[in-house]
Amino acid sequence: MLEDDGMTRAELHELVDEIPDERLDSVAAFLIEVVEEDEPLTNDDIAGLTESEGDVAAGRIRPMSDVLGELRLSDTRPSGRQGAG
C-alpha cells in the first residue's frame, strides 16, 4: 500500500476503515497529536526555550539518570522517555 511516493488520502482512509474498534481511541489520539505538532511557537514558548538554553549553558541542568543514581533510585519512566531528562 505504501509506495515510494507515499500514501494517498484515499489509501489512508481505507486503512483507517480497517482499524479494529478497540484501537480507535488510541489511533485517534495519535492522529490528533500529529496534527497539533505543527502549531507555531508562541512568544512564551520561545522565551521558555531561551531560558532553558541559558540553564543548560550555565550548568544548571543535569541528566535525570545522574540524579536518580545519586538518590539510588531506578528510572521507572516508559522506555521512550529514558535519557530524555
C-alpha positions as CSV (number, residue, x, y, z in Angstrom):
1,M,0.0,0.0,0.0
2,L,2.8,2.4,0.8
3,E,4.9,3.2,-2.2
4,D,7.9,5.4,-2.9
5,D,5.5,8.3,-3.5
6,G,3.9,7.9,0.0
7,M,0.3,7.1,0.8
8,T,-2.6,8.9,-0.8
9,R,-5.5,10.2,1.3
10,A,-7.8,7.5,-0.2
11,E,-5.4,4.8,0.8
12,L,-5.1,6.2,4.3
13,H,-8.9,6.3,4.6
14,E,-9.1,2.6,3.6
15,L,-6.5,1.8,6.2
16,V,-8.5,3.7,8.9
17,D,-11.6,1.7,8.0
18,E,-9.6,-1.5,8.8
19,I,-8.7,-0.4,12.4
20,P,-10.4,-2.6,15.0
21,D,-12.9,-0.8,17.1
22,E,-11.0,-1.4,20.3
23,R,-8.0,0.5,18.9
24,L,-9.9,3.6,17.6
25,D,-9.3,5.8,20.7
26,S,-5.5,5.3,20.6
27,V,-5.3,5.8,16.9
28,A,-7.4,9.0,17.1
29,A,-5.2,10.3,20.0
30,F,-2.1,9.7,17.9
31,L,-3.6,11.4,14.8
32,I,-4.7,14.4,16.9
33,E,-1.1,14.7,18.3
34,V,0.4,14.5,14.8
35,V,-1.9,17.3,13.5
36,E,-1.2,19.5,16.5
37,E,2.6,19.2,16.3
38,D,2.8,21.7,13.5
39,E,1.5,24.6,15.5
40,P,3.8,27.6,15.5
41,L,5.7,28.5,18.7
42,T,4.2,31.3,20.8
43,N,6.3,34.1,22.3
44,D,6.0,32.3,25.6
45,D,7.3,29.1,24.1
46,I,10.3,30.9,22.6
47,A,11.0,32.7,25.9
48,G,10.9,29.3,27.7
49,L,13.2,27.7,25.2
50,T,15.7,30.6,25.5
51,E,15.6,30.4,29.3
52,S,16.2,26.6,29.1
53,E,19.2,27.1,26.8
54,G,20.6,29.5,29.3
55,D,20.1,27.0,32.1
56,V,21.9,24.3,30.1
57,A,24.8,26.7,29.2
58,A,25.2,27.7,32.9
59,G,25.3,24.0,34.0
60,R,22.0,24.2,36.0
61,I,20.6,21.2,34.1
62,R,21.6,17.6,35.0
63,P,20.5,14.3,33.3
64,M,17.8,12.5,35.2
65,S,20.0,9.4,35.2
66,D,22.6,11.3,37.3
67,V,20.0,12.5,39.8
68,L,18.4,9.1,40.2
69,G,21.8,7.5,40.6
70,E,22.7,9.8,43.4
71,L,19.4,9.0,45.1
72,R,19.9,5.3,44.4
73,L,16.6,5.2,42.6
74,S,15.8,3.5,39.3
75,D,14.2,5.1,36.3
76,T,10.6,4.0,36.1
77,R,9.6,6.1,33.1
78,P,8.4,4.4,30.0
79,S,11.3,3.3,27.7
80,G,10.6,6.1,25.2
81,R,11.3,8.7,28.0
82,Q,14.6,7.3,29.4
83,G,17.5,9.5,28.6
84,A,15.3,12.4,27.7
85,G,15.8,14.1,31.1
